[in-house]
Amino acid sequence: MIRQWIPHQYRVQGLATSESSSLFSTQFEYEECTKQSSAYERIIRQTLHAHIHNMNNSRIEMDKNHFTNVMKAYSVYDREVGYCQVSAFIVGLLLMQMPGPQAFTIFIKQCKSIS
């Protein structure tokens, strides 16, 4: 229903621009975190295959590299949490709506709002 009422560009914009200064800084952190290695990279790749298998393959429009990069970047960004398999479903849904850097930003905001 939301897809019918709210155009895509406004849905993404509403999520991503609530704090424009933090958006820029987290996108910079995203780029830096994707360059680093993570102890969870092998598990993230395995989760990717399981995640795609559990969802309807025709609905998945995300790039596999974006999924891997967002999950890896978050595991580097928040070393205390590292990697949690449940987060793969949230990141997958975000990537269906927006590119990797924005999904990373929104995911961080969501994780911070929970804690």
C-alpha positions in Angstrom: 0.0 0.0 0.0 2.9 2.4 0.8 4.3 1.8 -2.7 1.0 2.9 -4.2 0.7 6.1 -2.1 4.2 7.4 -1.7 6.5 7.6 -4.7 9.8 5.8 -4.4 12.0 8.9 -4.3 10.1 10.4 -1.4 10.2 7.1 0.7 13.9 7.0 0.4 14.4 10.7 0.9 12.3 10.6 4.0 14.3 7.9 5.5 17.7 9.1 4.5 17.6 12.8 5.0 16.4 13.2 8.6 19.9 14.3 9.5 21.8 15.4 6.4 25.1 16.0 8.2 25.1 12.5 9.7 24.2 11.1 6.3 27.4 12.5 4.7 29.5 11.2 7.6 28.1 7.7 7.6 28.5 7.5 3.8 32.2 8.4 4.3 32.4 5.8 7.1 30.7 3.3 4.8 33.4 3.7 2.2 36.1 3.4 4.8 34.6 0.3 6.4 34.2 -1.5 3.1 37.9 -1.1 2.5 38.8 -2.9 5.8 38.6 -6.6 6.3 36.1 -8.2 8.7 36.3 -11.5 10.6 32.7 -12.1 9.4 33.2 -12.0 5.6 32.9 -15.7 5.1 29.7 -15.9 7.2 28.3 -12.9 5.4 28.7 -14.6 2.0 27.0 -17.7 3.3 24.2 -15.7 4.7 23.8 -14.0 1.3 23.1 -17.3 -0.3 20.6 -18.3 2.4 18.9 -14.9 2.3 18.4 -15.1 -1.5 17.2 -18.7 -1.2 14.5 -17.7 1.4 13.2 -14.8 -0.7 11.5 -14.8 -4.0 14.4 -14.6 -6.5 12.4 -12.5 -8.9 11.9 -9.8 -6.2 15.6 -9.5 -5.4 16.9 -6.5 -7.3 19.8 -5.7 -5.0 23.3 -6.2 -6.1 25.0 -9.0 -4.2 28.1 -6.8 -3.7 26.0 -4.1 -2.0 24.6 -6.7 0.4 28.1 -8.0 1.3 29.5 -4.5 1.6 26.8 -3.2 3.9 27.0 -6.2 6.2 30.8 -6.1 6.2 30.9 -2.4 6.8 28.5 -2.7 9.7 30.6 -5.5 11.3 33.6 -3.2 11.0 31.7 -0.1 12.1 30.2 -1.7 15.3 32.8 -4.2 16.4 30.9 -4.9 19.6 28.0 -6.3 17.7 30.0 -7.5 14.7 27.6 -9.5 12.7 24.1 -10.8 13.5 22.3 -13.0 11.0 18.9 -11.5 11.7 20.2 -8.1 10.4 20.6 -9.7 7.0 16.9 -9.6 6.5 16.7 -5.9 7.4 19.6 -5.0 5.2 18.1 -7.0 2.3 14.8 -5.1 2.6 16.6 -1.7 2.8 18.7 -2.6 -0.3 15.5 -3.3 -2.3 14.6 0.4 -1.7 17.9 2.3 -1.8 21.6 2.0 -2.7 24.2 0.5 -0.3 25.5 3.7 1.3 22.0 4.9 2.2 21.0 1.4 3.4 24.1 1.5 5.7 23.1 4.9 7.1 19.5 3.8 7.8 20.6 0.6 9.3 22.9 2.4 11.7 20.1 4.8 12.6 17.8 1.9 13.3 20.3 0.0 15.4 21.1 3.2 17.4 17.4 3.8 18.0 17.0 0.3 19.5 19.9 0.5 21.9 
